[in-house]
Amino acid sequence: MTTRFALFLSRIPTPRRYGRIMALLLASLGGAVDVFSHIHYKALVATQTGNFILLIADMSHSSQHSIHLRWLSVIFFSLGYLGGHLLHDLLGQRAHLKHWRIFTLVPFLLVCFVTPLIHRVSEHGVQVGALAFTIGLLIHALADTRIGENPFSLFMTSGNWRKMLSAWYTAGALYTRAIANACSTRRERVVRRRVEARHPSADISPALPEDEGRRTRRRALMTALDYSLVVGGFVAGVIAMALLDQLVGSISLWFVGCLAAAAFWVGFRAEKNEDAENEAEAQSSAQ
């Protein structure tokens, strides 16, 4: 099943900046980590707008501990995001390191594997702060990750949901118009055959194929499928984490760590392949 799904994705034209497998992993990771943090800490470590909603909505009947954890999440996420800016300036702009972006997954991966081991012996504030900080760091570093030719939100899926709906509406409108045009074309062909049968000498040139319209419809359909893949990955991560937490408790965070490890492997391999292609192009142009 997994092999067939990977083969299906490989047949789709692969975009630059990691590709669809990476997008699927990051979307699943984002949904899973927020479910874990809400179950165990009553706070969100990725969706900070959700923290503000919870802070205001639960102000009258929420515990002081939950309020502190939500504020810690907001603060450390912001520090991590600013840290991503700093890394971009130091490692990307000045040092010109090639793979610094994908390596921001490593701190998050380590936190995911360590947190269940210290879940009962350390303060929840430390765990929430570490998760929120590393998520803020990698969200900034991987902000230019795309699926197909389109940008998407890494951990927050409300924007992806809106884009998915808009993309399906656009694709549906294009295909509906194409079907209507095809029906009209068939009627015109019937009329043309009748005219030719009655007047064999009539010069009626056939209509040219609409290759550009076909390409436009295909691009619209691929955009809709891309955003559906992201949303589906997010929902799958949410469901998987909820089920795993019922079975193994805090150890379920290792599932997120495995997703992060897989995303690191996919992203690093994609960057190495892209470097090899660029070097090959440079050598061919030099010759």
Wavefront OBJ file of the C-alpha trace (Angstrom):
o trace
v 0.000 0.000 0.000
v 2.758 2.435 1.001
v 4.870 1.455 -2.007
v 1.972 2.025 -4.402
v 1.244 5.428 -2.853
v 4.913 6.452 -3.156
v 4.911 5.260 -6.780
v 1.783 7.336 -7.456
v 3.437 10.439 -6.023
v 6.645 9.802 -7.959
v 4.720 9.871 -11.240
v 3.586 13.419 -10.529
v 6.088 16.057 -11.720
v 8.337 16.762 -8.729
v 8.733 20.417 -7.699
v 11.802 22.135 -6.337
v 12.246 22.622 -2.609
v 11.712 19.107 -1.270
v 8.511 17.940 -2.976
v 5.228 16.344 -2.028
v 6.478 13.640 0.337
v 8.124 16.351 2.440
v 4.917 18.394 2.435
v 2.911 15.357 3.545
v 5.336 14.619 6.390
v 5.404 18.217 7.645
v 1.618 18.508 7.510
v 1.171 15.266 9.475
v 3.802 16.380 11.947
v 2.057 19.701 12.552
v -1.296 18.130 13.285
v 0.170 15.429 15.530
v 2.304 17.699 17.719
v -0.562 20.085 18.497
v -2.836 17.184 19.467
v -0.122 15.863 21.794
v 0.494 19.238 23.405
v -3.204 19.921 23.937
v -3.804 16.486 25.476
v -0.873 16.666 27.883
v -0.405 20.398 28.514
v -3.729 22.019 27.554
v -1.657 24.322 25.327
v -0.685 24.405 21.652
v 2.945 24.578 20.618
v 2.497 25.269 16.886
v -0.845 27.047 16.379
v -0.274 30.178 18.421
v -3.544 31.814 17.395
v -5.243 28.855 19.045
v -3.367 29.636 22.258
v -4.744 33.181 22.285
v -8.262 31.868 21.714
v -7.877 29.378 24.566
v -6.413 32.029 26.861
v -9.367 34.346 26.374
v -12.128 31.728 26.153
v -10.946 29.800 29.247
v -9.877 32.802 31.295
v -12.610 32.376 33.916
v -12.387 28.624 34.494
v -8.923 27.580 33.324
v -6.184 26.729 35.846
v -3.243 29.047 36.396
v -0.941 26.229 35.305
v -2.612 25.973 31.886
v -2.517 29.753 31.458
v 1.206 29.838 32.238
v 1.911 27.009 29.788
v 0.053 28.799 26.997
v 1.963 32.007 27.598
v 5.223 30.036 27.689
v 4.322 28.498 24.351
v 3.650 31.896 22.791
v 6.872 33.386 24.176
v 9.181 30.511 23.275
v 7.634 30.073 19.841
v 8.324 33.767 19.186
v 11.908 33.394 20.419
v 12.390 30.371 18.173
v 11.006 32.210 15.176
v 13.345 35.135 15.838
v 16.149 32.605 16.237
v 15.307 31.409 12.741
v 15.845 34.975 11.500
v 19.223 35.031 13.250
v 20.265 31.699 11.758
v 19.221 32.923 8.326
v 21.483 35.957 8.684
v 24.449 34.120 10.234
v 24.396 30.770 8.427
v 22.509 31.576 5.236
v 23.561 35.109 4.295
v 27.047 35.271 5.803
v 28.397 31.729 6.043
v 26.470 30.527 2.940
v 25.907 27.078 4.414
v 23.884 24.945 2.020
v 21.934 22.681 4.340
v 21.300 24.859 7.380
v 17.538 24.996 6.769
v 16.928 21.259 6.849
v 19.174 20.831 9.902
v 16.738 22.936 11.957
v 14.642 19.755 12.102
v 17.327 18.101 14.253
v 16.674 20.067 17.500
v 12.943 19.408 17.180
v 13.597 15.731 16.508
v 15.761 15.452 19.650
v 13.160 17.227 21.782
v 10.479 14.825 20.532
v 12.520 11.799 21.576
v 13.690 13.206 24.924
v 10.395 14.683 26.148
v 8.600 11.352 26.825
v 11.609 10.186 28.861
v 11.414 13.187 31.195
v 7.650 13.667 30.989
v 7.031 12.627 34.607
v 10.171 14.055 36.223
v 10.479 17.529 34.687
v 8.295 20.598 34.682
v 5.775 20.789 31.875
v 6.916 24.335 31.253
v 10.344 23.052 30.137
v 8.748 20.609 27.717
v 6.318 23.150 26.271
v 9.060 25.753 25.924
v 11.420 23.332 24.176
v 8.755 22.130 21.738
v 7.488 25.644 20.965
v 11.014 27.061 20.517
v 12.153 24.349 18.104
v 8.911 24.573 16.132
v 9.270 28.337 15.775
v 12.846 27.797 14.593
v 12.013 25.295 11.881
v 8.847 27.116 10.749
v 10.964 30.133 9.831
v 13.726 28.038 8.279
v 11.378 25.950 6.130
v 8.969 28.769 5.282
v 9.735 28.517 1.549
v 8.726 24.845 1.361
v 6.268 24.371 -1.483
v 3.989 21.674 -2.765
v 3.855 21.674 -6.504
v 4.361 25.300 -7.441
v 2.355 26.602 -4.492
v 3.378 27.671 -0.987
v 1.554 26.188 1.965
v 1.391 26.652 5.738
v 3.657 24.212 7.533
v 1.837 23.643 10.820
v -1.382 25.674 10.595
v -3.890 24.184 8.165
v -6.684 26.770 8.108
v -4.964 28.620 5.266
v -4.350 25.338 3.449
v -8.034 24.460 3.840
v -9.098 27.755 2.246
v -6.609 27.318 -0.585
v -7.813 23.761 -1.139
v -11.432 24.873 -1.418
v -10.520 27.726 -3.786
v -8.397 25.395 -5.903
v -11.173 22.807 -6.210
v -13.650 25.549 -7.113
v -11.299 26.843 -9.823
v -10.614 23.351 -11.165
v -14.318 22.489 -11.102
v -15.211 25.682 -12.952
v -12.570 25.027 -15.614
v -13.636 21.419 -16.161
v -17.325 22.349 -16.186
v -16.619 24.978 -18.825
v -14.556 22.458 -20.793
v -17.380 19.902 -20.695
v -19.847 22.536 -21.854
v -17.503 23.520 -24.679
v -17.047 19.866 -25.625
v -20.809 19.399 -25.857
v -21.045 22.512 -27.974
v -18.223 21.247 -30.182
v -19.992 17.924 -30.695
v -23.129 19.746 -31.809
v -21.043 21.845 -34.199
v -19.458 18.693 -35.635
v -22.878 17.181 -36.247
v -23.941 20.361 -38.016
v -20.666 20.386 -39.973
v -21.155 16.799 -41.154
v -24.681 17.614 -42.300
v -23.422 20.659 -44.186
v -20.626 18.626 -45.795
v -23.105 15.912 -46.766
v -25.342 18.451 -48.469
v -22.518 20.591 -49.901
v -19.385 18.445 -50.432
v -17.436 21.400 -51.854
v -17.914 23.516 -48.727
v -14.589 24.530 -47.126
v -15.011 24.031 -43.361
v -11.733 23.798 -41.501
v -11.671 21.631 -38.363
v -11.299 23.265 -34.989
v -7.829 23.288 -33.514
v -7.216 21.336 -30.261
v -7.164 23.476 -27.136
v -3.782 22.394 -25.769
v -3.383 25.513 -23.647
v -6.786 25.044 -22.055
v -5.955 21.402 -21.305
v -2.699 22.440 -19.617
v -4.503 25.103 -17.592
v -7.075 22.589 -16.372
v -4.367 20.108 -15.450
v -2.459 22.744 -13.455
v -5.633 23.704 -11.614
v -6.382 20.054 -10.834
v -2.831 19.434 -9.595
v -3.051 22.498 -7.338
v -6.291 21.197 -5.838
v -4.771 17.735 -5.327
v -1.645 19.233 -3.766
v -3.562 21.197 -1.160
v -5.831 18.203 -0.548
v -2.716 16.141 0.134
v -1.534 18.670 2.725
v -4.924 18.861 4.442
v -5.277 15.076 4.353
v -1.815 14.689 5.878
v -2.707 17.095 8.683
v -5.933 15.223 9.455
v -4.123 11.880 9.331
v -1.523 13.156 11.798
v -4.251 14.380 14.142
v -6.112 11.058 14.090
v -2.955 8.959 14.402
v -1.713 10.946 17.395
v -5.073 10.776 19.167
v -5.147 6.995 18.754
v -1.508 6.476 19.706
v -1.846 8.602 22.825
v -4.685 6.376 23.987
v -2.437 3.343 23.550
v 1.005 4.445 24.753
v 0.546 7.858 26.409
v 3.426 10.323 26.212
v 5.540 7.835 24.214
v 3.286 8.777 21.273
v 5.483 11.844 20.787
v 8.055 9.484 19.304
v 5.675 9.186 16.361
v 6.218 12.902 15.734
v 9.949 12.349 16.100
v 9.814 9.621 13.452
v 7.950 11.977 11.103
v 10.594 14.651 11.722
v 13.391 12.133 11.055
v 11.723 11.058 7.805
v 11.253 14.709 6.772
v 14.932 15.393 7.506
v 16.016 12.416 5.399
v 13.737 13.358 2.488
v 14.722 17.031 2.622
v 18.462 16.377 2.933
v 18.384 13.910 0.046
v 16.430 16.409 -2.085
v 18.975 19.135 -1.358
v 21.883 16.822 -2.230
v 20.206 15.836 -5.497
v 19.567 19.483 -6.299
v 23.225 20.322 -5.615
v 24.335 17.491 -7.899
v 22.040 18.723 -10.674
v 23.331 22.287 -10.299
v 26.938 21.106 -10.448
v 26.208 19.025 -13.543
v 24.560 22.012 -15.222
v 27.498 24.242 -14.302
v 30.006 21.753 -15.724
v 28.027 21.308 -18.946
v 27.745 25.076 -19.420
v 31.488 25.499 -18.762
v 32.301 22.954 -21.431
l 1 2 3 4 5 6 7 8 9 10 11 12 13 14 15 16 17 18 19 20 21 22 23 24 25 26 27 28 29 30 31 32 33 34 35 36 37 38 39 40 41 42 43 44 45 46 47 48 49 50 51 52 53 54 55 56 57 58 59 60 61 62 63 64 65 66 67 68 69 70 71 72 73 74 75 76 77 78 79 80 81 82 83 84 85 86 87 88 89 90 91 92 93 94 95 96 97 98 99 100 101 102 103 104 105 106 107 108 109 110 111 112 113 114 115 116 117 118 119 120 121 122 123 124 125 126 127 128 129 130 131 132 133 134 135 136 137 138 139 140 141 142 143 144 145 146 147 148 149 150 151 152 153 154 155 156 157 158 159 160 161 162 163 164 165 166 167 168 169 170 171 172 173 174 175 176 177 178 179 180 181 182 183 184 185 186 187 188 189 190 191 192 193 194 195 196 197 198 199 200 201 202 203 204 205 206 207 208 209 210 211 212 213 214 215 216 217 218 219 220 221 222 223 224 225 226 227 228 229 230 231 232 233 234 235 236 237 238 239 240 241 242 243 244 245 246 247 248 249 250 251 252 253 254 255 256 257 258 259 260 261 262 263 264 265 266 267 268 269 270 271 272 273 274 275 276 277 278 279 280 281 282 283 284 285 286 287
